[in-house]
Amino acid sequence: MPGPERSLGCYRCRSMKLKCDQEHPECRRCQRVKVTCPGYRHENDLIFVDVSNQIRERGAAQRPRNSRKNTTEGTKIIADSPRKQRDSSSPSIPPPTFTILPRTDWNQHALCRFMSEFTMETHDLKTNPGFLHNLPQLYREASGRDPLLDHAVMTVSLAHHSNQLGSYDVALQARKLYGVSISLLNHELSEGNLQSESTLIAVLFLNYYQVFSDEHPTSDVWSMHSDALSMLLRSRGTASQFLDPRVGGITRAAVYIAVYRNLTRRILPGPEVALFEESLDSYKETTWGEATIALANVTRLLCRCDDFLASKPSEGRASLALLELISRFKDEDSRYPKWYGSVTLDPKRLEESFFDVIWINSRRAARITLLQSLVELTLRTHLHSDLQHRLKEMSRLRHAAEDTIQAMADGISISTTSLLAEFEGRRAKACRDGEPIGCVAIAYFLSLAPLGVAIGVKTLSDEQRSYIAGQLAVVSSRIGLRRPLREQWRK
């Protein structure tokens, strides 16, 4: 799985050895030669390469290393270039020579820690997604019999554990297992195993690995992983996968990543989102289902907005198209439920109520991006002479949108403050009693992206920005991330 220190750009530019200009939804180089940036269009593109950051290797000479001897010095990591692998005449990628998970004195501790802090079972998958529901059972069933799932899960567990301990040796062990996992995954893909549980879980966890392992985590680190998740969800082909009692918790986590990443990159949702929407036809009243579908709807509008703003301003039909688009943005914004403002944490049913706060914050973050684009559209009316009579109306709309953006950022910050206060108490008690902290880590992990959006709001005061930055620092440190995860949102 690629882990670039910078975004690799679109596949077309990479294959032509051109520098991608990072424009969305397509880079201008591709537009200029009238081709579509393909991304993951077919299974032949699903070949992953271990090119993750070299920061730990560069820092090895500067950090004191434990005297404990590493048990995987002989691990072989496959790191051929994507082009070389695609041009190979071999019909399939041979499995790696190393397929037995090494046993160390920290493996079991790391695994237990991750499972207790980052999984949450649910009694009703239709209304409450839990988090990585059923993963412990799936891992237990595959242990010793499925090297791909074994290695991928252990890779993330060790990466998380190394961050908490500050152990370079554990981090190095995780990175070696990451390379082995990629080789195992490539072998599975070359055999056409696109619908297996192991393949989906492996991609999901190598996605998480990039977040936990990178010194400077950004949204770009795991963008290609989310592309792969989208491809695998499409290959599974049915809406029932999201309600399946065995893997439904995994597929829901995967589709949420895909939906959220489409939003951040402003790329149209694929067929996997339509499958997910179909699975929730009877459950749209749940906060989880409503928020996730809303993210997809907002993304579709953002893509329309980008296309419109990329075109040259003109009169006539363009003016009408602009007004129609503004109207659609207003309609989507009006669907934001007013009762969201009254949702609070319930300490007596914390494990259920905190999820509602998380999904509402995700919806608030999406609303911020929606309104930021609405502001851009209202400013565009100044370029249309036949819309001059609407400037006052557009000015009022723009100011109202800016006020709402500020309110949404405040809402994210205030609700996160309540969440942190409650969960910090839980965490302190768990540490005092020597017990696992349970869903605390989940609450922190899922708070990162909304906070990353809130801190990017231009109208924040210095005091507000510093406060949100402090929240990001606290949340990140509690789950072992070196730097806060900050999404690259358009302002």
C-alpha positions in Angstrom: 0.0 0.0 0.0 1.6 3.3 -0.9 2.5 5.6 1.9 4.0 8.7 0.2 5.4 11.5 2.1 3.6 13.7 -0.4 0.5 13.0 -2.5 1.4 10.9 -5.5 -1.1 12.7 -7.7 -3.3 11.0 -10.3 -2.3 7.7 -11.8 -2.2 9.2 -15.3 0.5 11.7 -14.3 2.5 9.1 -12.5 2.5 6.7 -15.5 3.5 9.6 -17.8 6.2 10.7 -15.4 4.6 14.2 -15.1 4.2 16.3 -12.1 0.6 16.3 -10.9 -0.7 19.8 -10.1 -3.1 18.4 -7.4 -6.2 20.1 -8.8 -9.5 18.5 -8.1 -11.5 16.7 -9.3 -8.9 16.2 -12.1 -5.5 17.6 -12.5 -5.1 20.1 -15.3 -2.5 18.1 -17.1 -5.1 15.3 -17.6 -7.7 17.9 -18.6 -5.3 19.5 -21.2 -4.8 16.2 -23.0 -8.5 15.4 -22.6 -8.2 12.2 -20.5 -9.8 11.3 -17.3 -7.8 10.8 -14.1 -8.6 7.1 -13.6 -7.6 6.5 -10.0 -8.8 3.0 -9.2 -10.9 2.2 -12.2 -10.2 -1.5 -12.4 -8.6 -4.3 -10.5 -5.3 -4.0 -12.4 -4.6 -0.8 -10.6 -4.9 -2.5 -7.2 -1.2 -3.2 -6.9 0.4 -1.8 -3.7 3.9 -0.9 -3.0 5.7 -0.3 0.3 7.0 3.2 -0.1 6.0 4.5 3.3 7.9 7.4 4.9 11.5 6.9 5.9 11.4 9.2 8.9 12.0 6.4 11.4 14.9 5.0 9.4 16.5 8.5 9.2 16.0 9.0 12.9 17.5 5.7 13.9 20.9 7.1 14.4 19.5 9.9 16.5 17.3 7.9 18.8 18.5 5.5 21.5 17.6 2.0 20.6 16.5 -0.7 23.1 19.0 -3.5 23.6 16.3 -6.0 22.8 17.2 -7.9 19.7 14.6 -7.6 16.9 13.2 -10.9 15.9 12.4 -10.1 12.3 15.7 -9.0 10.9 15.4 -11.5 8.1 12.0 -10.3 7.0 11.8 -9.7 3.2 10.0 -6.6 2.0 8.8 -6.3 -1.6 9.2 -2.7 -2.8 9.2 -2.8 -6.6 7.8 0.1 -8.5 4.1 0.0 -9.7 5.2 0.3 -13.3 7.6 -2.6 -13.0 5.0 -4.8 -11.4 2.4 -4.0 -14.0 4.8 -4.7 -16.8 5.9 -8.0 -15.5 5.1 -11.0 -17.7 4.4 -13.1 -14.6 0.7 -14.0 -14.5 0.5 -13.5 -10.7 2.6 -12.1 -7.9 4.3 -14.8 -5.9 3.5 -14.9 -2.2 6.2 -13.6 0.1 8.7 -16.0 1.6 7.8 -14.8 5.1 4.3 -15.7 6.1 4.5 -16.7 9.7 3.8 -13.9 12.2 6.8 -13.4 14.4 6.2 -13.8 18.1 7.6 -11.2 20.4 7.1 -10.2 24.0 5.1 -7.2 22.9 2.8 -8.7 20.3 0.1 -10.0 22.6 0.1 -6.8 24.7 -0.2 -4.6 21.6 -3.0 -6.7 20.2 -5.0 -6.8 23.4 -4.5 -3.1 23.8 -5.8 -2.3 20.3 -8.8 -4.6 20.5 -9.8 -3.2 23.9 -9.4 0.4 22.9 -10.5 0.4 19.2 -13.3 -2.1 18.9 -16.9 -1.8 20.1 -19.5 -4.4 19.7 -23.1 -3.6 19.0 -26.3 -5.5 19.7 -28.1 -3.9 16.7 -26.0 -3.2 13.6 -29.0 -1.6 11.8 -29.2 1.3 14.2 -25.8 1.4 15.9 -22.6 0.6 13.8 -20.4 0.1 16.8 -16.7 0.3 15.7 -15.0 -2.5 13.9 -17.8 -4.7 15.2 -17.0 -8.4 15.3 -13.2 -7.8 14.5 -12.0 -9.8 17.6 -14.0 -12.8 16.5 -12.9 -12.5 12.9 -9.2 -12.2 14.0 -9.5 -15.1 16.4 -11.0 -17.3 13.6 -8.2 -16.4 11.2 -5.3 -16.6 13.6 -2.7 -19.0 12.4 -4.7 -19.8 9.2 -4.8 -16.4 7.4 -1.4 -14.7 7.3 -2.8 -11.6 5.5 -5.3 -10.8 8.2 -2.9 -11.8 10.9 -0.2 -9.4 9.7 -2.4 -6.5 8.8 -4.1 -6.3 12.2 -0.8 -6.9 14.1 0.8 -4.1 12.0 -1.7 -1.5 13.2 -1.6 -2.9 16.8 2.2 -2.5 17.0 2.1 0.9 15.3 -0.4 2.1 17.9 1.5 0.4 20.7 4.8 2.0 19.6 3.4 5.5 19.7 2.0 5.0 23.2 5.4 3.6 24.5 7.6 5.7 22.3 9.5 2.5 21.3 11.5 2.6 18.1 12.0 -1.1 18.1 8.2 -1.8 18.2 7.7 0.8 15.4 10.4 -0.9 13.2 8.7 -4.3 13.9 5.3 -2.8 12.7 6.9 -1.4 9.6 8.4 -4.7 8.6 5.1 -6.4 9.1 3.6 -3.7 6.9 5.9 -4.6 4.1 5.0 -8.3 4.5 1.3 -7.4 4.6 1.6 -5.6 1.3 3.3 -8.6 -0.4 0.5 -10.9 1.0 -2.1 -8.5 -0.2 -0.6 -8.2 -3.7 -0.7 -12.0 -3.9 -4.3 -12.1 -3.0 -5.2 -9.5 -5.5 -3.2 -11.2 -8.3 -5.3 -14.3 -7.5 -8.5 -12.3 -8.0 -9.6 -12.5 -4.3 -11.3 -9.1 -4.3 -14.3 -10.2 -2.4 -12.7 -12.0 0.5 -13.0 -10.7 4.1 -9.3 -10.8 4.5 -8.6 -8.5 1.6 -11.1 -5.9 2.8 -9.8 -6.0 6.4 -6.2 -5.9 5.3 -6.8 -2.7 3.2 -8.8 -1.1 6.0 -6.0 -1.8 8.5 -3.1 -0.7 6.2 -5.1 2.5 5.9 -5.1 2.8 9.7 -1.4 2.0 9.7 -0.6 5.1 7.6 -2.4 7.3 10.1 -0.7 5.8 13.1 2.7 5.4 11.7 3.3 8.8 9.9 5.2 11.5 11.8 3.1 14.2 10.1 -0.2 12.5 9.4 -2.4 14.3 6.7 -5.4 13.4 4.7 -3.1 12.5 1.7 -1.4 9.7 3.5 -4.4 7.4 3.2 -6.2 8.6 0.1 -5.1 5.7 -2.1 -6.1 3.3 0.7 -9.6 4.7 0.6 -9.7 4.4 -3.2 -8.9 0.7 -2.7 -11.6 0.3 -0.1 -14.1 1.8 -2.5 -13.0 -0.6 -5.2 -13.3 -3.6 -2.9 -16.7 -2.6 -1.6 -17.9 -2.3 -5.2 -16.5 -5.7 -6.0 -18.6 -7.2 -3.2 -21.5 -5.9 -5.1 -24.5 -6.0 -2.7 -26.1 -3.7 -0.2 -26.5 -6.6 2.3 -22.8 -6.5 3.1 -23.4 -3.4 5.3 -25.9 -5.3 7.5 -24.2 -8.6 7.5 -23.8 -9.7 11.1 -20.3 -11.1 10.4 -18.6 -8.3 8.4 -21.1 -5.5 8.5 -19.1 -3.6 11.1 -16.0 -3.7 8.9 -17.8 -2.7 5.7 -19.5 0.2 7.5 -16.1 1.5 8.8 -14.7 1.1 5.2 -17.6 3.0 3.5 -17.4 5.8 6.0 -13.7 6.3 5.2 -14.6 6.2 1.5 -17.4 8.7 1.9 -15.4 11.1 4.1 -12.4 11.0 1.8 -14.5 11.7 -1.3 -15.7 14.8 0.6 -12.2 16.0 1.4 -11.0 15.4 -2.1 -14.2 16.6 -3.7 -14.6 13.6 -5.9 -18.0 12.2 -6.9 -19.1 9.2 -4.7 -18.9 5.9 -6.5 -21.3 2.9 -6.8 -20.2 1.7 -3.3 -22.1 4.7 -1.8 -25.2 3.9 -3.7 -25.0 0.3 -2.3 -24.7 1.8 1.2 -27.6 4.1 0.7 -29.7 1.2 -0.5 -28.9 -0.7 2.7 -30.1 2.2 4.8 -33.4 2.8 3.0 -35.3 1.7 6.1 -33.0 3.3 8.6 -32.4 6.9 7.4 -33.8 8.2 10.7 -30.7 7.1 12.5 -28.1 9.7 13.1 -25.4 7.4 11.7 -27.2 6.7 8.5 -28.5 10.2 8.0 -25.1 11.8 8.5 -23.2 9.5 6.2 -25.8 9.9 3.4 -25.7 13.7 3.9 -21.9 13.6 3.5 -22.3 11.9 0.1 -25.0 14.4 -1.0 -22.8 17.4 0.0 -19.9 15.9 -2.0 -22.0 15.7 -5.1 -22.9 19.4 -4.8 -19.2 20.3 -4.2 -18.2 18.6 -7.4 -20.9 20.5 -9.3 -19.6 23.7 -7.7 -16.0 23.0 -8.7 -17.0 22.3 -12.3 -18.9 25.6 -12.4 -16.2 27.7 -10.8 -13.6 26.2 -13.2 -15.5 27.5 -16.2 -15.2 31.0 -17.6 -17.9 33.4 -16.4 -20.4 34.4 -19.1 -23.9 35.7 -19.4 -27.3 34.2 -20.1 -27.4 30.5 -19.4 -24.4 30.6 -17.2 -26.2 33.1 -14.9 -29.2 30.9 -14.7 -27.0 27.9 -14.0 -25.3 29.8 -11.2 -28.7 30.7 -9.6 -29.9 27.1 -9.9 -26.7 25.9 -8.2 -27.0 28.4 -5.4 -30.6 27.3 -4.9 -29.5 23.6 -4.6 -26.9 24.5 -2.0 -29.6 26.4 0.0 -31.9 23.4 -0.2 -29.2 21.0 1.0 -28.3 23.3 3.8 -31.9 23.5 4.9 -31.9 19.7 5.5 -29.6 20.1 8.4 -31.7 18.9 11.3 -32.4 21.6 13.9 -32.6 19.0 16.7 -28.9 18.4 16.3 -28.3 21.4 18.5 -30.0 19.7 21.5 -28.1 16.4 21.4 -25.8 16.0 24.4 -23.7 13.2 26.0 -25.6 11.0 28.4 -23.2 9.7 31.0 -25.6 6.9 31.9 -25.5 5.6 28.3 -22.2 7.0 27.2 -21.3 4.2 24.8 -24.4 5.0 22.8 -24.8 8.7 23.1 -21.2 9.7 22.2 -21.7 8.2 18.7 -24.5 10.6 18.0 -22.2 13.5 18.9 -19.5 12.1 16.6 -21.8 11.8 13.6 -23.3 15.2 14.2 -19.9 16.7 14.3 -19.1 15.0 11.0 -22.3 16.5 9.6 -21.3 19.9 11.0 -17.9 19.6 9.2 -19.6 18.8 6.0 -21.9 21.7 6.4 -19.0 24.0 6.8 -17.5 22.9 3.5 -20.9 23.2 1.8 -21.4 26.8 3.0 -17.8 27.8 2.2 -18.6 26.8 -1.4 -21.9 28.6 -1.3 -20.0 31.8 -0.3 -17.7 31.3 -3.4 -20.8 31.0 -5.6 -22.4 34.2 -4.2 -19.1 36.0 -4.9 -19.3 34.7 -8.5 -22.5 36.7 -9.1 -20.4 39.9 -9.2 -19.0 38.7 -12.6 -22.5 38.5 -14.2 -23.9 41.9 -15.2 -27.4 40.5 -15.5 -27.3 39.6 -11.8 -26.3 43.0 -10.5 -29.8 43.5 -9.1 -29.3 40.5 -6.9 -26.1 41.6 -5.3 -27.8 42.7 -2.0 -29.6 39.4 -1.8 -26.4 37.5 -2.4 -24.6 39.7 0.1 -27.1 38.8 2.8 -26.9 35.1 1.9 -23.1 35.2 2.1 -23.1 36.9 5.5 -25.7 34.4 6.8 -23.5 31.5 5.5 -20.4 33.0 7.2 -22.3 33.3 10.5 -23.4 29.7 10.2 -19.9 28.5 9.4 -18.8 30.1 12.6 -21.6 28.5 14.6 -20.8 25.1 13.2 -17.1 25.5 14.2 -18.2 26.5 17.7 -20.6 23.6 17.8 -17.8 21.1 17.0 -15.5 22.7 19.6 -18.2 22.9 22.4 -19.4 19.3 21.9 -15.8 18.1 21.8 -15.1 19.9 25.1 -18.0 17.9 26.7 -16.8 14.7 25.2 -13.3 15.2 26.4 -14.4 16.1 29.9 -16.5 12.9 30.2 -14.0 10.6 28.6 -11.0 12.1 30.4 -12.7 11.1 33.6 -13.2 7.6 32.2 -9.6 7.4 31.0 -8.2 8.6 34.4 -10.3 6.0 36.3 -9.3 3.2 33.9 -5.6 4.1 34.3 -6.0 4.2 38.1 -7.7 0.8 38.2 -5.4 -0.7 35.6 -8.3 -1.4 33.3 -8.6 -0.9 29.5 -10.1 2.5 28.5 -12.6 0.9 26.1 -14.4 3.3 23.8 -12.5 6.3 24.9 -9.9 5.8 22.1 -12.8 5.5 19.5 -14.3 8.8 20.6 -11.0 10.6 20.3 -10.1 9.0 17.0 -13.4 10.0 15.4 -13.1 13.5 16.7 -9.9 14.3 14.8 -11.4 15.1 11.4 -14.2 17.4 12.5 -11.7 19.3 14.7 -9.4 19.5 11.7 -12.2 21.2 9.7 -13.1 23.6 12.5 -9.6 24.8 13.0 -9.5 25.8 9.3 -12.4 28.3 9.5 -11.0 31.7 8.5 -13.2 33.7 10.9 -12.0 32.1 14.1 -10.3 34.4 16.5 -6.8 33.7 17.7 -8.2 32.5 21.0 -10.6 30.1 19.4 -8.0 28.7 17.0 -5.6 28.1 19.9 -8.4 26.4 21.9 -9.2 24.0 19.0 -5.5 23.4 18.5 -5.3 22.4 22.1 -8.2 20.0 21.7 -6.4 18.4 18.7 -3.2 18.0 20.7 -5.0 16.4 23.6 -7.0 14.0 21.4 -3.9 13.1 19.3 -1.7 12.5 22.3 -4.3 10.2 24.1 -4.3 7.8 21.2 -0.6 8.0 20.4 -0.6 10.2 17.3 2.5 12.4 17.1 0.7 15.2 15.3 -3.0 16.1 15.0 -4.6 14.7 11.9 -5.6 17.7 9.8 -7.7 17.4 6.7 -6.9 19.6 3.7 -10.2 21.4 3.3 -10.9 24.1 0.8 -11.5 27.5 2.4 
